[in-house]
Amino acid sequence: MPHCQNCGRRWGLKDTWEIVFNFGDSKGRKCPECGETQYISKKSRNRSGIIGILMLVLIVLLRPLFGDGLGAAMLMAIPFAVMLVIVNL
């Protein structure tokens, strides 16, 4: 949910992450501009979950190639960067 469906105000990264990671919370979040409550769609929630699982599998499969050094740390950071991009699409 990168923007308000009612007024079009663009959501900040913090607001987006709060909505995405309140898994069981169906309260949504009020838009500071117009006051309408916004919810994350089931499609977006499912897409984020599938991508997260795929990223974890990717880390598990590729980690032996990188060991425990800087490469492994960078490998673990890449999925989170990808999730940031996808959530803000």
KAJOLIN-V413543 format. One record per pair of residues at least 12 apart in sequence whose ideal C-beta (glycine too) atoms are under 6 Angstrom apart, sorted by the first residue. I is the first residue (numbers start at 1). GAP is how many residues later the second one is. Records with the same first field share a line. If there is no record, write none. Layout:
I = GAP ; GAP
This chain:
1 = 18 ; 37 ; 39
2 = 86
4 = 27 ; 34
6 = 28 ; 30
7 = 26 ; 27
9 = 22 ; 24
16 = 71
19 = 21
20 = 67
51 = 35
55 = 24
